[in-house]
């Protein structure tokens, strides 16, 4: 068989010159020319790049989704003396970081050889000074530059594609002993010298459960084919999946899978996403468009979609609602706006930023790289800033903090031809961080008060007029108590026959566990004018059985039950202040506990919290009180009180969150005050003048009606509120103090249903002037126990909505998906 000469180049960046080693391989001329071209460009970048960082503007000012405001390489690179380049990594279930490398040995303190059992052209330059130990006459080569060649060294096998297992924490991974050191496998995916026929290279690496996936491409440089390989034995042996469609200049020949934490554990929507480009590094080094694909995760059965090319879907743009469209034809894919690169890079999700990141070490021909970010894999992508680079960059999921991550670099710019680990620090604006959920649709389920649906003129399921003489009401703040779901309604049937203008609120309950079984029951009182129980508050210290005016606008807004006592917060004095009351007879009578707030805490939401609160002594249980205040303090604030203090009537035990800072590790440092005036906002509400008459209603609070609760099914804190009473918004957080995400529009009636800012096409029946007119949205109260997790990973969130016109309450359904 004919032996064809291959010139294999090894670079010395420090001296900016090439040292040439000659080796003999069974190869084809075309592949060799392309490989030489690739390496020549890498040398140019190595010589030119990294001298100084070119200034780059931050993301566009006013960009509502640009969470990552800046990125900076901090400190020195940590040089780990394992020779090679590419270094694409994944963080596996066993805690190790696995790194795929190219064109070297992946080892320390040894000289490369092609064939361990016979002399090859690498060995022709070596001098054996003792059995198995060699010196090299020219120490100005990449290997000697990494670990020094002052002493005789053994030989180790060179490979175009290999895999390492790295223990310890970045950047200081532990070095390995033994004949193979940290190398797990070589000559991927073939396991033999067949790899030299096309010089296959790793495009990315992903660990999911007990399987490793490695998208690969060949030849290097101008790729012609991309494919998937996998391993079921921790990377020791690999299997190539044949018949790949990613060929003939397909934009997915170099497929860069997103890593999402350890073992892909941060993913919630059940898909693996990957960015695609045509070439590892194209002739002439032009910038390449970047494309997006996705494939379902395995469901635990025998079928693995990631290994089935027919299961992949390709991004074809956004529909009118902004949702991504997908096709099973890779040729139908469209490039992602705002994202370009010259060469292969690294795609990953950064949990602290809540953003998808792409790190390119080759954005410009002079060796500049860049970090890109997006709130979703399909974008919108924005360039954070440029970085000094000049190498193919990898990202390391392990060791990422709330505002930093580690990355790999080799063979260009400021680093030598081995595994180098650097760190990038991020400057974040978390107020722009999107929720981890995205909305698919919102719809009205039913009108829950009255006998007739005032939109459709069809009978309602609840029939509350016939059953309880309740036609009109609003709000319905939910809370759990004694195994039942309770609702606190506002002014009920105002001005109707029998109406008590000083006591017109209502309380209801249900024992339903799902929206499908929902039937509401109002507390009744045969002695009241309307037949329903209207709460009254007694002040025992004043010997006054009815000491609080609970007429118009003075309403119950939040409840908390511990199994024995029902605690309810009410607004008072035309919603200019709030007070706490308790009931020991299941809501039939109330006694005032104390006045609560009058500036920041008028509208209230409450949640029991059993954990520790940073900055406060004691481990709970706590009552977390979320408040929104008057028109000058109409955002969302947090207070905490030991649950026992509610029983004790101790207002002095309440602490108001007065400061929030985050340490280097992302841990919250909270400050608390005894003064309501010191409270600082958790997040801002998007206020504005509403479209109807509610802005003219003479009450003190600043609107918004935020409901904050912990949704156990989702493992998140959720906040819902109205924005200018024209849309309903949702935010999310992992902790009650935040950081809270940016807002998601949960419902926009002008977009989702009907016309105008009112809920919809209400049909008047000429019985009352409260029908029709200009509606406004308020009281968006999520019902946590009704949350449904669907088999396909979607989420059904049920919530109440008051539309003002008509003066009723709707049960709404929103279908969401994990980002």
N, C-alpha and C positions, 0 to 999 in steps of 0.2 A: 504494500500500500504506500502510495506516495506521501512523503512527509513534506509539509509546506511550512515555510518559515513564518513565524509570528514574532513581531517585535513587541515586546511587552515593556511599557514605560513605567518607571518608578520615579517620582518627583522629589526634588529637594526644594521646598518652598523657601527655607531660610536663605539658601544660596541662589534661589531663582534660576536653577538650571536643571536639566534633565539628566539623570543617569539611566543608561539603557542596559537592560539585561536581555540576552537572547535566549529564547527557549523554543523547543521544537514541539509542535502539536499537530494533530490531524485536523486541519481547519480548511476553510474556504476563504479565498481572497476578499470577497465582498465584505464578509463579517469583519475581517481584520482591518480593512480600510475604515469602516465605520467606527470600530473601536478606537483606532488611532485618532480619528477625528474627535471623538468624544473626549478622549484624554487630553488632546491638545487644547481644547477649550477649557477644561478644568485647570490646566496649567496656567492659561492666560488669566483666568479668574483668580487663581491663587497668587499670581504675581501682582495683579492690579487691585484686587479687592481688599477691603478691610483696613486701608490706610487711615481713613477718617470717616466719621458718620455724616452723611449728607443730611442737612436739615430737611424735615418733612412736616407739613402742617398736620395738626390733629384732625380727627374726623370732623366733617362738616358741622359748623356751628349751628346749633338748633336741631341737630339730627335727633329725632325722638327715640331711636332704637340703638344709638351708639353708646353702649354701656362701657366698652373699653376705650378710654380716652387717650391712653398712651402706653407704650411698651418700651422697656429698656433692658438691654443685657447688662446685668450687674455682676461685679466681681470678676475674678479670673476663671477661665476654663479649668476644670479638673481633668488632667490628662490620665487616662487609664491605658496602660501599654498593651492593648490588644489591637493588632494591626488590621486595617481594613477601612472601608468606607460604607456609605449609605446608612447603616445603623438605624433601621426602622424597628420600633419596639412595640411590645404589648405587655400589660400587667396581668399575669395569669392568676387563677384561683389559688395556686399554691404559694402565692406571695412573691414569687420571683418575677423579675423583669426579663423577658426574652427579647433578644436583639438579633435581627438578621443583618448580615454584612455581606459585602462583595469584594472580590478581587484581592484576596490576601489570605492570611492564615488564621486571623482572629485570635492569635496567641502572642504571648510575651516571651522575650529572650530566646528566640529561635529563628533560624533562617529558612526561607521558603524553598520548598522543592515540589515538583509536580508528581513524581513517582517515588514513593518511599523505598521501593525495592529495587530501584535501578538508577543509574546516573542519568540526569537530564541536563538541559542547558542552563537551568539555574545553577546546578552544582558545578558547572564548568568554571564559574568564577570563584569557587570556594577552594580553600586549601585545608585539607584534613590534617590537623596537627596532632591529634590523638584519636583513638577509635571513637567515632561518633561525634567528634567535636571539630568545628571548622572556624576558620577566620575568613574574612572577606577583604580583598585588597582595597576597595573603595568604600570607606566608611561614610561617605556623603550620600547615602541613599535613605529612602524613607524608613526602612527597618531600623537601621542604626541610629537615625535621627530620633526615633521614638524611644528606644531602650538602651542605646549604646552598644558598641561592638568591640569594646576594649578587651574582653575575654573571649576565648573560643566558645562557640555556641552549637547546640545540637540543631538538627533539621526538623522541620514540621511541614505539614502538607498545605500547599496552596490550593484555594478553591474559588471559583467564580461566585458561589453562593453558599453561605454557611449560617449556623445559628449558635448563639451563646445563651446560657442561662446565668443571670446575674443575681446574686444574693446581696442582702443589705439594702441600705437606703441611699438613693442618689443624694449628692453626687459621688459619694465615697463608697462605691460598690466594692464588695470583698473580692480579692484576687483568689484564684483557684489553684490548688495543687494537682498533681497527677499528670500523666502523659498527655492528656488532651486539654488540660486546664479547664476552662469554662465551656469549651466547644461541645455542643450536643450533637451536631450533625454537619456534614459537608456535602458538596456536590448536589444540593437540593435542586429539583425533586427526585433525581434519578438515583442518587446514592452511588454513582460510579462515574467513570470518565466520559460518559455520554454528555455530561453537562458542557463539555468543551466544544461540542458540535455547534452550539448556538449561544453559549455564554449567558445562560438564563440569569436574570437578576430579580431580587425581591422588590416589589412595588410597595408593599405594606405588610403588616402582620397583625392578626387579631386572635385573641383567645376568648372562646365562649364555652363555658363549662369544661368538658374534658377534651375538646377538640381545638386544634390550632388551624387557622386559615391563613394562607399566604398567597395573595395575588402576585403573579410573576409576569415578566415580560422578556422578550428577546427580539433581536440582539440589543445590546446596550446602545445608548445614544438614540438613533432613529429606530424606534421599536417597530416591529412588523406584526407581532402577535402578543396578546396578553391572555392569561388563563388563571385558573384557580388551582392551587395545590392544598392538600390538607394532611394533618397528622393526628393520629389517635393515640400516640405513645409519647406525649410531651416533646414532640419535635425530633425524635430520633430517626424516624423514617417518614417518608412523604409519598403521597400519591397524587399524580397529576390528573385533573379532570379534562378529558379530551373534548374535541369538537367545539372549541370556544368560538363565539361569534365576534370576539374582539380582535379583529385583524383587518388588513387592507385599509389602514388609516382610520380605524374606528377610534372615536374619542375616549374609549375605555380600555385601550391597550395597556395603559399604566393606571391601574385602579388603586386608589388610596383610600382604604377603609377608615372610617372614623373609629377611633378608640373612645370609649366612654367609661372611664374609671376601671377598677379592677374587675376582670372577667365580664366586661361589658355591662357591669351592674347598674350604671346610671341610666341605662336606656329604659323607657317606660312605654313606648308605643309599639314594641315588638318587631322593629325593623333594624337591619344593618344598613347604614348609609355609606356611600363611597363617592369620592370625587374622582373624575376621570380626565386624563389628558392623552394626547396621541403618542407623545414621545417622552422618554426619560430626559433627554436633552437633544433638541433637534439641530440639524445642520444650520449653521449661521446664527444659532441661539436667538431666534425670534421669541417674543412672548406668545404663549399659547392660551387659547380659551380653555376654561375649566367647565366640566359637565358634572351632572349628578345622577346617581343610580341608587336604588334601594332594593332590598330583598328581605322577605320575612325571616325571622329567627326560627330555628327548629322548635317544635312544640313538645319535644321529649319522646316522640315516636321514632320509628325507623327512618322516616323520610327527612332529609336535610335540604331545605330550599337553597341554602348558600352554595351547595354543590350542584345545583340545577340551573344552568344558564337560562332556561325557559322561565324560571321563576323571577328573574330580575325585571324591574320596572325602571323606566328612564324618564327623567323630568323633562316635560315639554312646555313649561310655562305655568302661569297663574290664571285661574278663571276669574270671572267678574267679582267674585266675593273675596279674592285674594288667596284662595286655597290652591295647592299645587295640583297640576294635572300630570298624569303618568301614562306611558305607553310601553308595550312589551317589545317595541322595535327600537334598538339602540340608534338606528339611523334617524329616528324622529326626535332625538334629544336636542335641546337648545342649550347654548352656553349660559352660565350664570352671570348675571350682571354684576359688575364691580369686582370680579375675581379673575386674576391672570397670574401666570408664572412662566418662567422660562423652562424650569426643570421640575422634576419630581420633588414633592415636599411631604408634609405631615398634616393629617387632618385629625382633629380630636375635639371632644367636648370638655370645656372647663367649668366645673361645677360652681366654683366661687363666683365667676363672672356670669354664669348662666348663659354662656355663649358658645357657639361652634366656632372653632378657630382653625385657620390654615396657616402654617408656617412655611414660607418659601425662602430658601437660601439663595435662590437665583431669580431675582426679579428684574435686574438690570445687568447689562453686559459688563459693567465695571465692578461687579461683585456685590452689589447691594441686594439684600434680601428684604422681606417685609412680613409683617403679621397682619392677617385679615381676620375679621370677625363677623358674625351674623347671629341673629336671634333664632334662626331655624336653618336646617341644612340647605334649603332653597333660597335663603336670603331674608331680607336684603343684605348683601355683603358690602362691607366697607373696609377700606385700608386704614388700619390703626396708625402705623407709621413705618418707615423704612428702617432697616437694621444693617449694621456692617456684617457681611457674611462672605459669600463666595464658595459655598459648599452645598451638597444635598443635606438638608436638615431633617432630623427626626424629632418627635416629641415623646416625652416620658410621662405617662399618666400617674405613676407612683410618685409620691412626694409633693404633689401639687398642693399649694396652700390656697387660702381664699383669694389671694391676689398675686400668685406667681406660679411658675411651672419650670421644670427642667427640660432641656432639649439636648440632642446629640449633634455633633459636627465632626467632620473629618476631611482632611486633604485639600484645604483651600483657605483663602483669607488668612486669619491669624492662627490657624490650627494645623497640626501635622496629620499624617495619614494613619490615624488610629482613632479609637473611641475617645472623644472629648465630650465632657458634659458641662453645659453652661446653664445659667438661670436667667429667666426673663421675668421681670417684675411688671405688673400691670397697674395702671391707674384707672380706677373704676368709678363710674357714676351709676350706683345701683338703683337710683330712682328711675333709670331707663331700662332696668332689667325686666324682660317680659315674664309673665307668669309661666310656670311649667306646663300650663294647659293652653290649648287653642280651641276656639269655638267652631263647631261644625254647624249647629243650627239651634234656634230657640223657637218654641211654639207655646201657645196657650193650651193648657190641658182642659181647664174648666173654670167656670165662675163658681166660687164656693159659698156665696150667700145669695139669698133670694130663691124664688121658685122658677124664675124664667131668666134664661141667658139673654141679656140685653143687647147682645150682638146678633144672635141667631134667632131669637124668639122661640127657642126650644126649651123644654123643661130641664132644669138643672138636676144633677144627681143628688145634691145635698138637700134641696127642698127646705131651706131654713125658715122660710116664711110660714109654711104650713106647720112645721115641727116646733118652731121656737118664736115665731112672730118677729124674725129678724129679716129685714129687707135690704138695709144699707148699712155699711160700716167700712172702716179702713184699717190699715196696719195688720195686726196678727202676729206680733213678735213671738217666735216659738221658744220653748224650753222644755226640758225633761224633768219630770217629777213623779215619784212613786210608780215608775214603769209606764206612765202615760205621757203623751206628747200634748203640751198645753199651749194655748194661743192667747195673747193679750191684744184685744182689739180696742181701737180708739172710739171716737164719738160715734155712737150707734143709733141709727134711725132718728137723727136730729129733726126736731120740729114735727115729728109724727105724733099722732094721738097717743096720749099717755107718756110723752117724753118728759124726763126729769132733767131740766137744764143744768142742774148741779151734779148730777150723777148719771152720765150717759155712756159709760164704757161697758165692755163686756168681756167675759172670760169663757173660753171653750176648751175642749179636749178631744182626743181620739186615742184609741188603743191600737190603731192600724200600724202595721210594720212596713207598709209599702204604699205608694201612691195609688196603686190599683185597688187597694182595700180601704182607702181613705173615706171615712164618714165622720163628720164633725158633729159635736154635741156641745151646746151652750149650757152653762150653769143657769138655772132658772130660779125665779122667786115669784111665787103667786101674788105676793103683796105689792110688787112693783107695777108701775103703770103699763109697762110693755110685756111683763111676764118673764123677763130675763133678769138675772141678777146683775145689778149695777154696783161695782165695788164702792165701798165707803171706808174711810180711814179714821180710826179712833186715836185720840191722844190721851192715854191713861193718866199721864202726869198732870194733865189739865182737867181730868174727869170729863172729857168731851168725847162723846161717841161718834162725832161727825165733824172733824176739825179741819178738813182739807176740801176746798172747792175742786171737784173733779168734773166740772162742766167743760164747755168747748175748749179744745186744744190741750187741756190738762188730762193726760192719758197715761196708762201703763205702757212702758217702753221696753222693759227687760225683766226676765225672771231667772231665778236660780233655786233649784230644789236639791236638798241633800237627803231626802228620804223621810224626814220628819217635819221640816218647816219649809214653807214656800216664802222666799224673799223676792219682792218685786220693787223695782224702781219706777217712780212716777215723775212726770213733769208737773209743775205747779206754777201758779201766778202767771198764767198765759204763757207757759213754756219759757219762763225766764229763770227757772231754777229746777233742781231735781231733789227728790227725797227718797229715802228707803223705808219700806214698810214690810211687815211680816204677817204671814197667816199660818195659823196652826190648825185650821179646819178646812184645808183643801180649797182655799181661795174664797170662802164664803164671807169671812170677816178679816179685816186688816188692822194692825196697830202700827203707828208710826214708830220707826226706830231712830232716825235722825235725818236732818237736812244733809244733802250730799254735796251738790255743787251749784255754782251760779255763773261761772264764766266759761270753763273748758268742758265741764261735764254736766250737760243738760239732757241731751239725747244719749242713751246709754245702751251698751251691749255687755253681757256678763258671761264669763266662762269659768268653771272650776278648774284649777290647775294644781296638780299634786307634786310637781317637781320643785327643784330649787330655783330661786330667782337670783341672778347675779346681783350682788350689792346689798341683798337683804338677808338677815339672819333667819334661820329656821327653814324647815323643809316642807311647809305646807301642811294641810291643804290650804290653798289660797283662793280667794275670789279675785279674778282679774276683771277689772272694770274698764272697758273701753268707752271713751266719751267723745262727743262732739259738742261744741258749745255755742255761744252767741255768735253774732255776725262778725265779730272781731277775732273769734277763736273757733272757727268752724271747720277745722281739720280734724284729725283723729289722734287722740291722746290715750295714755295708759295709766291706770292706777292699780294698786294691789292692796288687799287687806286680808289678814288671816281670817279664814272662814269662822273661827271661833269668835272673832271680834264682832261679827254680825249678830251672833246670839247675845253677846255682851252689850251690844249697843254702843260700842266704843269707836266713835268717829275719829279719835286721835290716833288710832292704829292705821289709818289709811295713809299710804305713801304714793306720791305722784312721781312718775318717771320724769326726771329733770335733765338727764344727760345720757347720751349713747355714744360710745367710742368703741373702736375695734382694734384689738392688738395685732401683732404681726402674724399670729397664727389664726386670725379671724375670730377669736373668741370675743364675745361682747363684754364690755365693761360699762355697767349701768350705774347711774347716780339717781338717788331718790330724795324727795323733799316732802315735808309735811304740808306744804303750801300748794294749793291748786294753781295759783298764779305762776308757779315755776315749771309747770308741765310743758314738755316739748313735743311737737307732733311726730307721730310715727310715719305718717305720709300725708300728702295733700289731697284734698278733694277738688275735682275740677268744677268749681262753682260757676254760676252764671245766672242771669235773670231768666226765669222760666217763661214759657209761652202763655201761661194763663194767669188766673187771678191769685194763685197761691202766694205770689210775691207780695201781694197786698194784705194777706192774712196777718193780723197783728199779734204775732207771737215772737218769742225771743230767740229761739234756736236758729241756726244758720242753714237748716235743711241738710240733706245728705242721707239721713237715716242709715248710718253704717251698721251692719250686722257683722261682727267678727266672731268666728267660732273655730274650734278645732274639728276638722273633718277626719274622723278616725279611719274611714274607708280609704281616704286618699293619703293619710299621713301628713297633712298640711293644715296650716292655719289659713283660712279664707276670709276675705273681707268683701262684702258686696254693699254697694251704695248707689245713690242716684247722682248723676252729674248734670247740674242745671235742670234737673227734672225732665230731661229730654232723652237721656240714655241711662242704662244701668251698667255699672262697671264692676269688675272683679279684680282683686289683687291676691297674692299668695305669699306665704312666708313659711320658713321652717320653724321659726320661734315666734312667740307672740310679740316680742319687741322688734322683730325684723331681723335682717333688712327685708322690707316689703318690696315686692316686685312692682314694675310698672303696671299700668291698668290695662285690662282687656275689656273690650266692649262686649258685654254679655247679651245686651239687647238694645237694638236701635230700631224703633218701630217704623221709621221712614225707610229703613233698608230691609227689615225682616218681615214687615207686615203692614199693610194699609198705607195710608198717606199721612204726612204731617207728624208732629211730635206726640199727638195723642195715641193711645194704644191702638185704636182701630175704628172700624166702621160701626159704631154703636147705633142701634136702631131705637129711636124714641117711641114711646107708646102714649105720649100726651098726658101721662098721669102726674108727672112732676117735672119742674124746670131743672132738676138736677141731671136729667138725661140729656145726652148730646153735649154741645158746647166744646170748649177747648180743654182737653185733658192734659194731665201732667203725670209723670212717673215718680213714684216714691215708695218707700217701705219694701225694698227688695230683700226679703228674709229667706235665707236658705234653710231647708229642713234637713238636717244631717241624717236622720234615721231613714229617710227615703232615698238616699244616694245609692245608685246601682252601678256596679262594676260589670260591664258586659264581657262576653267571652272573647270578643275581638279586640279587647283592650280599651274600648271607648267607655265613657262615663256618662251616666244620666244624673244630672243635678236638678232637683226639684226645689222651687222657691216660690214665695208669695209676692204679689205685686199689687199695689194700689194705683189705679189709673186716674183717680179724682173724678173724671167724667167718663163713664158713670161712677158713682160713689159706691164701689163694690171692691172685692178682693178676688184676684185670679190666682189659680195654681198654674205655674209655668214650668216648662221642662226645657233644659238646655243640654244638648249632647256635645261633649267635649272629648278631645283626645290629648294624650301626652305629647308635648313637643319632642 
